[in-house]
Amino acid sequence: MHKYEIIIYWSDEDDAYIAEVPELPGCASDGKTHQEVLKNIEVVIDEWIETAKLMGRSVPEPRGRLLFA
């Protein structure tokens, strides 16, 4: 379980919940339920971190709750 802030919202256009991780640019996923989107975003966070490390890029430390969304 990661400690990055995850924002979840419903998208009528996609007919799915969308999860975004503001601290990891481009890190997003979708799912038909809250449980599914949370499961999916955890996988995508792992993949984002792994890819960043393979490319020699820094991985931001989780800051916790953002001041605004």
CORMOLIN-V214800 format. One record per pair of residues at least 24 apart in sequence whose ideal C-beta (glycine too) atoms are under 8 Angstrom apart, sorted by sequence separation. I is the first residue (numbers start at 0). J is the second residue. If there is no record, write none. Layout:
I_J ; I_J
This chain:
20_44 ; 23_47 ; 23_48 ; 7_33 ; 20_47 ; 7_36 ; 7_37 ; 5_37 ; 5_40 ; 23_59 ; 22_59 ; 22_61 ; 1_41 ; 22_62 ; 0_41 ; 3_44 ; 1_44 ; 21_65 ; 21_68 ; 4_61 ; 3_61 ; 4_62 ; 2_61 ; 4_63 ; 1_61 ; 4_64 ; 2_63 ; 4_65 ; 6_68
